[in-house]
Amino acid sequence: MKPGLGSSLEGRAGPWAWFDDLFRSWLRPGSASTLESLLISLGAIIAALVAFGIFMLLTGRNPFDVLYTIYKGGFGSWFAWQNTLQRAAPLLLTALCTAIPARLGLMIIGAEGALILGALATVVAAVSLAGAPPMVAIPLMALAAACVGGAWIALSGWLREARGVNETISSLLMNYIAIALMNHLISGVMRDPTVVHRPSSWSVGDAFMVGQMPGITVHWGLAAGFILCLFCYVLMTRTSFGFAAQMIGGNVRAARLAGLSVTKYVLIACFIGGAGAGLAGMFEVAAGEGRVSSSIVVGYGYTGILVAFIARQNPLAIIPVAILLGGIRASGGLLQRWHDLPDASVLVLQGIMFVMILSGETLHGRLSKFIARRTA
């Protein structure tokens, strides 16, 4: 619970306290009210939809038809919902790569690189564990992916603390290093010669593939994303680590004067975030093609940044936001078939959303004063 936010439900027991805690934790440190943050976030999304509609109108298309198609493609049927959840699964995990370090004041945008290296680690672990029981091998594959992804993002945190390198720049550039490393490995030492149409890594093997959850055509990565988001929510709001992280994010100088080891907390937060992105890479391989190729670079890491921003770095709020963005991504094919739009049109909408969310930052603090006057 963040101090200074205030709530009419403070101290109240019962199920509503959980919802109040969720909405209050949606706020950034220093925000004045829950209503303000919700209005700004919802307003940014609506403004992005309006701007996208105007863009469609300028191209000669009916904006209401296009927006309805996005709804149909993402949420209009059970099949659409399953496609949406499938695409939301990696977003749940990559969003944590930005959200958790952001609680300490870091802006990490390296989830794409951590996802790629997590995928490579999954393949190496699977090949090394050939012949092992799947119940043993699959958890070890996940552990390898999480550790490699976590170490990759922790390196950005270390560069900031030890060498003063801006973590945003370093994590962004490390994405390109990870892509180059992947291309080098799948074209060289890790290349599977049986795949001739494009460079691909060794296969993890049919025995080590991750299946689908019961009753739904979505792999277990969705469940892993839910669990990790819940774990991170508890960690950041109900533990001494979360309190220390909040103190560091609010005033790092005061945190150092209080005796906190800022470097240790930064490395742990970066590792946790990177581990989530690494797990996303593991599920993209073990629940998808079964091998690493250039098709794994589809931008889930960058979309995760947008998810984290809309969710206000709240691990619980990441869940509905990831589903929303997953639905938008799932509608790309339908836009192409029904409106003759490029499949990447949904990326335009995501970009507009990102701009609107950043623009909405200027309203924080101002809108709360207006709300306070209206409700006084």
C-alpha positions as CSV (number, residue, x, y, z in Angstrom):
1,M,0.0,0.0,0.0
2,K,1.5,3.3,-1.0
3,P,1.6,6.0,1.6
4,G,0.0,9.3,1.0
5,L,-2.5,8.1,-1.6
6,G,-5.5,8.0,0.7
7,S,-8.6,5.9,0.4
8,S,-12.1,6.0,1.7
9,L,-11.8,2.2,2.2
10,E,-8.6,2.3,4.3
11,G,-8.8,-0.1,7.1
12,R,-11.9,-1.8,5.8
13,A,-11.9,-5.6,5.8
14,G,-13.6,-7.8,3.3
15,P,-13.3,-8.5,-0.4
16,W,-13.7,-4.9,-1.5
17,A,-10.4,-4.0,0.2
18,W,-8.6,-6.2,-2.4
19,F,-10.1,-4.2,-5.3
20,D,-9.3,-0.9,-3.6
21,D,-5.7,-2.1,-3.1
22,L,-5.5,-3.0,-6.8
23,F,-6.8,0.4,-8.0
24,R,-4.7,2.3,-5.5
25,S,-1.5,0.5,-6.5
26,W,-2.3,1.3,-10.1
27,L,-1.0,4.8,-9.3
28,R,2.6,6.0,-9.6
29,P,4.3,7.3,-6.4
30,G,3.0,10.8,-5.7
31,S,-0.3,10.5,-7.6
32,A,-3.2,12.2,-5.8
33,S,-6.1,9.9,-6.4
34,T,-7.2,6.6,-7.8
35,L,-9.9,8.2,-9.9
36,E,-7.3,10.5,-11.5
37,S,-5.1,7.7,-12.7
38,L,-8.0,5.6,-14.0
39,L,-9.5,8.5,-15.9
40,I,-6.1,9.4,-17.5
41,S,-5.4,5.8,-18.5
42,L,-8.9,5.2,-19.9
43,G,-8.8,8.6,-21.6
44,A,-5.5,7.8,-23.2
45,I,-6.9,4.6,-24.6
46,I,-10.0,6.2,-25.9
47,A,-8.0,9.1,-27.4
48,A,-5.8,6.5,-29.2
49,L,-8.9,4.8,-30.6
50,V,-10.3,8.1,-31.8
51,A,-7.0,9.1,-33.4
52,F,-6.7,5.7,-35.1
53,G,-10.3,6.0,-36.3
54,I,-9.4,9.4,-37.9
55,F,-6.4,7.8,-39.5
56,M,-8.7,5.1,-41.0
57,L,-11.1,7.8,-42.2
58,L,-8.3,9.5,-44.0
59,T,-7.5,6.3,-45.8
60,G,-11.1,6.0,-47.0
61,R,-12.3,3.4,-44.6
62,N,-15.2,3.4,-42.1
63,P,-13.5,3.9,-38.7
64,F,-16.5,2.2,-36.9
65,D,-16.2,-0.8,-39.1
66,V,-12.5,-1.1,-38.5
67,L,-12.8,-0.7,-34.7
68,Y,-15.6,-3.3,-34.7
69,T,-13.4,-5.7,-36.6
70,I,-10.7,-5.2,-33.9
71,Y,-13.3,-6.1,-31.3
72,K,-14.5,-9.1,-33.3
73,G,-10.9,-10.3,-34.0
74,G,-9.9,-10.1,-30.3
75,F,-13.0,-10.7,-28.3
76,G,-16.0,-11.5,-30.6
77,S,-16.0,-15.3,-30.1
78,W,-14.5,-18.1,-28.0
79,F,-12.0,-18.8,-30.8
80,A,-11.0,-15.1,-30.8
81,W,-10.7,-15.1,-27.0
82,Q,-8.3,-18.1,-27.1
83,N,-6.2,-16.4,-29.8
84,T,-6.1,-13.3,-27.6
85,L,-5.1,-15.2,-24.5
86,Q,-2.4,-17.0,-26.5
87,R,-0.9,-13.7,-27.6
88,A,-1.4,-12.2,-24.1
89,A,0.7,-14.9,-22.4
90,P,4.1,-13.6,-23.5
91,L,3.0,-10.0,-22.8
92,L,2.2,-10.8,-19.2
93,L,5.8,-11.9,-18.8
94,T,7.6,-9.3,-20.8
95,A,5.7,-6.5,-19.2
96,L,7.2,-7.5,-15.8
97,C,10.6,-6.8,-17.3
98,T,9.8,-3.1,-17.5
99,A,7.3,-2.9,-14.5
100,I,9.5,-4.4,-11.7
101,P,12.6,-2.3,-12.3
102,A,10.4,0.8,-12.8
103,R,9.3,0.5,-9.2
104,L,12.9,1.4,-8.3
105,G,13.1,4.3,-10.8
106,L,14.7,2.3,-13.7
107,M,13.5,2.4,-17.2
108,I,14.4,-1.0,-18.7
109,I,13.3,-1.7,-22.3
110,G,15.4,-4.9,-22.9
111,A,12.7,-7.5,-22.7
112,E,13.1,-8.4,-26.4
113,G,16.7,-9.4,-25.8
114,A,15.9,-11.3,-22.6
115,L,13.2,-13.2,-24.5
116,I,15.5,-14.2,-27.3
117,L,18.3,-15.3,-25.0
118,G,15.8,-17.2,-22.8
119,A,14.6,-19.0,-26.0
120,L,18.2,-20.0,-26.8
121,A,18.9,-21.1,-23.3
122,T,15.8,-23.3,-23.5
123,V,17.1,-25.1,-26.6
124,V,20.6,-25.6,-25.1
125,A,19.0,-27.0,-21.9
126,A,16.7,-29.3,-23.8
127,V,19.5,-30.7,-25.9
128,S,21.7,-31.2,-22.8
129,L,18.9,-33.0,-21.0
130,A,18.0,-35.4,-23.9
131,G,16.6,-38.6,-22.5
132,A,15.6,-37.1,-19.2
133,P,12.0,-37.4,-18.0
134,P,9.9,-34.4,-19.3
135,M,8.7,-33.7,-15.7
136,V,12.4,-33.0,-14.8
137,A,13.6,-31.5,-18.1
138,I,10.8,-28.9,-18.7
139,P,11.2,-27.2,-15.3
140,L,15.0,-27.2,-15.8
141,M,14.4,-25.6,-19.2
142,A,12.3,-22.9,-17.6
143,L,14.9,-22.4,-14.9
144,A,17.7,-22.0,-17.5
145,A,15.6,-19.5,-19.5
146,A,14.7,-17.5,-16.4
147,C,18.3,-17.4,-15.2
148,V,19.7,-16.3,-18.6
149,G,17.0,-13.7,-19.1
150,G,17.4,-12.4,-15.6
151,A,21.2,-12.2,-15.8
152,W,20.9,-10.3,-19.1
153,I,18.7,-7.6,-17.6
154,A,20.6,-7.5,-14.4
155,L,23.7,-6.6,-16.5
156,S,21.9,-3.3,-17.5
157,G,21.2,-2.7,-13.8
158,W,24.9,-3.3,-12.9
159,L,26.1,-1.1,-15.7
160,R,24.0,1.7,-14.3
161,E,25.1,1.2,-10.7
162,A,28.8,0.4,-11.3
163,R,29.6,2.5,-14.4
164,G,26.8,5.1,-14.6
165,V,25.6,3.9,-17.9
166,N,22.0,4.9,-18.6
167,E,19.9,1.7,-18.3
168,T,17.4,2.7,-21.0
169,I,20.1,3.0,-23.6
170,S,22.1,0.0,-22.5
171,S,19.0,-2.3,-22.4
172,L,17.8,-1.1,-25.8
173,L,21.2,-1.7,-27.4
174,M,21.5,-5.1,-25.8
175,N,18.3,-6.1,-27.7
176,Y,20.3,-5.7,-30.9
177,I,23.2,-7.6,-29.4
178,A,20.9,-10.5,-28.5
179,I,19.4,-10.6,-32.0
180,A,22.9,-10.6,-33.5
181,L,24.0,-13.4,-31.2
182,M,20.9,-15.4,-32.0
183,N,21.5,-15.0,-35.8
184,H,25.1,-16.0,-35.3
185,L,24.3,-19.2,-33.3
186,I,21.4,-20.4,-35.4
187,S,23.4,-19.9,-38.5
188,G,26.5,-21.6,-37.1
189,V,27.1,-23.8,-34.1
190,M,23.4,-24.3,-33.2
191,R,22.0,-24.7,-36.7
192,D,19.9,-27.7,-37.5
193,P,20.9,-29.0,-40.9
194,T,17.6,-30.7,-41.4
195,V,15.8,-27.3,-41.7
196,V,16.7,-26.0,-45.1
197,H,14.2,-23.1,-45.7
198,R,15.7,-20.8,-43.1
199,P,18.4,-20.9,-40.4
200,S,17.0,-22.6,-37.3
201,S,18.4,-24.0,-34.1
202,W,18.3,-27.5,-32.8
203,S,14.9,-28.8,-31.8
204,V,13.9,-29.2,-28.2
205,G,12.3,-32.5,-29.1
206,D,8.6,-33.6,-29.1
207,A,9.0,-35.0,-25.6
208,F,9.9,-31.6,-24.1
209,M,7.1,-29.6,-25.8
210,V,4.7,-27.8,-23.4
211,G,1.1,-28.7,-24.0
212,Q,-2.1,-26.8,-23.7
213,M,-4.1,-26.1,-20.6
214,P,-7.2,-28.3,-20.1
215,G,-10.3,-27.2,-21.9
216,I,-8.6,-24.3,-23.8
217,T,-6.3,-24.1,-26.7
218,V,-3.8,-21.9,-24.9
219,H,-0.4,-23.1,-23.6
220,W,0.7,-23.1,-20.0
221,G,2.6,-19.9,-20.5
222,L,-0.6,-18.0,-19.7
223,A,-0.9,-19.7,-16.3
224,A,2.8,-19.0,-15.7
225,G,2.2,-15.3,-16.5
226,F,-0.8,-15.1,-14.1
227,I,1.2,-16.8,-11.3
228,L,4.3,-14.6,-11.8
229,C,2.2,-11.4,-11.9
230,L,0.5,-12.4,-8.6
231,F,3.9,-13.3,-7.1
232,C,5.4,-9.9,-8.1
233,Y,2.3,-8.1,-6.8
234,V,2.7,-9.7,-3.4
235,L,6.5,-9.1,-3.5
236,M,6.1,-5.4,-4.3
237,T,3.2,-4.6,-2.0
238,R,3.4,-7.0,0.9
239,T,7.1,-7.5,1.7
240,S,10.0,-5.6,3.1
241,F,11.6,-5.9,-0.3
242,G,8.7,-4.0,-1.9
243,F,8.8,-1.3,0.7
244,A,12.5,-0.9,0.1
245,A,12.0,-0.8,-3.6
246,Q,9.3,1.9,-3.1
247,M,11.7,4.0,-1.0
248,I,14.5,3.7,-3.7
249,G,12.0,4.6,-6.4
250,G,10.8,7.6,-4.5
251,N,14.1,9.0,-3.4
252,V,17.3,7.0,-4.0
253,R,19.4,9.5,-1.9
254,A,17.2,9.1,1.1
255,A,17.3,5.3,0.6
256,R,21.1,5.3,0.7
257,L,21.1,7.5,3.8
258,A,18.7,5.0,5.4
259,G,21.3,2.3,4.9
260,L,19.7,0.4,2.0
261,S,22.0,-1.4,-0.4
262,V,20.6,0.2,-3.6
263,T,22.8,-1.8,-5.9
264,K,21.6,-5.1,-4.4
265,Y,17.9,-4.1,-4.8
266,V,18.4,-2.9,-8.3
267,L,20.1,-6.1,-9.4
268,I,17.4,-8.3,-7.8
269,A,14.6,-6.2,-9.4
270,C,16.3,-6.4,-12.8
271,F,16.8,-10.1,-12.4
272,I,13.2,-10.8,-11.6
273,G,12.0,-8.7,-14.5
274,G,14.4,-10.3,-16.9
275,A,13.5,-13.8,-15.6
276,G,9.9,-13.1,-16.7
277,A,11.0,-12.2,-20.2
278,G,13.3,-15.2,-20.3
279,L,10.3,-17.4,-19.4
280,A,8.3,-15.8,-22.2
281,G,11.1,-17.0,-24.6
282,M,11.0,-20.5,-23.1
283,F,7.2,-20.8,-23.8
284,E,7.5,-19.3,-27.3
285,V,9.9,-22.1,-28.1
286,A,8.6,-25.1,-26.1
287,A,4.9,-24.3,-26.9
288,G,5.5,-23.1,-30.4
289,E,7.9,-24.2,-33.2
290,G,10.1,-26.2,-30.8
291,R,13.2,-24.4,-32.1
292,V,14.6,-20.8,-32.3
293,S,14.5,-19.0,-35.6
294,S,14.0,-15.4,-36.8
295,S,10.3,-15.8,-36.3
296,I,10.7,-15.4,-32.6
297,V,11.5,-11.7,-33.1
298,V,7.9,-10.4,-33.3
299,G,8.0,-7.5,-30.8
300,Y,6.5,-9.0,-27.7
301,G,9.2,-7.3,-25.7
302,Y,8.4,-3.9,-27.0
303,T,4.6,-4.4,-26.6
304,G,5.3,-5.4,-23.0
305,I,6.7,-1.9,-22.5
306,L,3.3,-0.4,-23.5
307,V,1.5,-2.9,-21.2
308,A,3.7,-1.9,-18.3
309,F,3.0,1.8,-18.9
310,I,-0.7,1.4,-19.2
311,A,-0.8,-0.8,-16.1
312,R,1.1,1.9,-14.2
313,Q,3.8,-0.7,-13.3
314,N,1.3,-2.6,-11.2
315,P,1.8,-6.4,-11.7
316,L,-1.9,-7.1,-11.1
317,A,-3.1,-4.5,-13.6
318,I,-0.7,-6.0,-16.1
319,I,-3.1,-9.0,-16.5
320,P,-6.2,-7.1,-18.0
321,V,-4.0,-4.7,-20.0
322,A,-2.0,-7.6,-21.5
323,I,-5.3,-9.3,-22.5
324,L,-6.4,-6.0,-24.1
325,L,-3.2,-5.6,-26.1
326,G,-3.3,-9.3,-26.9
327,G,-6.7,-8.9,-28.4
328,I,-5.5,-5.9,-30.5
329,R,-2.6,-8.0,-31.8
330,A,-4.9,-10.9,-32.5
331,S,-7.1,-8.8,-34.8
332,G,-4.4,-8.0,-37.3
333,G,-5.2,-10.9,-39.6
334,L,-8.9,-10.0,-39.7
335,L,-8.1,-6.4,-40.5
336,Q,-6.0,-7.6,-43.4
337,R,-8.8,-9.9,-44.8
338,W,-11.8,-7.7,-44.2
339,H,-10.4,-4.2,-44.8
340,D,-7.3,-4.8,-47.0
341,L,-5.1,-3.3,-44.3
342,P,-1.5,-4.4,-43.6
343,D,-1.3,-6.9,-40.7
344,A,1.0,-4.3,-39.0
345,S,-1.8,-1.8,-38.7
346,V,-2.3,-2.9,-35.1
347,L,1.2,-1.7,-34.5
348,V,0.1,1.7,-35.6
349,L,-2.6,1.6,-33.0
350,Q,-0.2,0.5,-30.3
351,G,2.2,3.3,-31.2
352,I,-0.6,5.8,-30.9
353,M,-1.6,4.4,-27.5
354,F,2.0,4.8,-26.3
355,V,2.1,8.4,-27.4
356,M,-1.2,9.1,-25.6
357,I,-0.1,7.4,-22.4
358,L,3.1,9.5,-22.4
359,S,1.1,12.6,-23.1
360,G,-1.3,11.8,-20.2
361,E,1.6,12.1,-17.8
362,T,1.3,15.9,-17.9
363,L,-2.2,15.6,-16.4
364,H,-1.2,13.9,-13.2
365,G,-1.7,16.2,-10.3
366,R,-3.7,18.7,-12.2
367,L,-6.7,16.5,-12.8
368,S,-6.8,15.5,-9.1
369,K,-7.2,19.1,-8.0
370,F,-10.1,19.5,-10.4
371,I,-11.7,16.3,-9.0
372,A,-11.1,17.4,-5.4
373,R,-12.9,20.7,-6.1
374,R,-15.8,18.9,-7.8
375,T,-16.3,16.4,-5.0
376,A,-15.7,18.8,-2.1
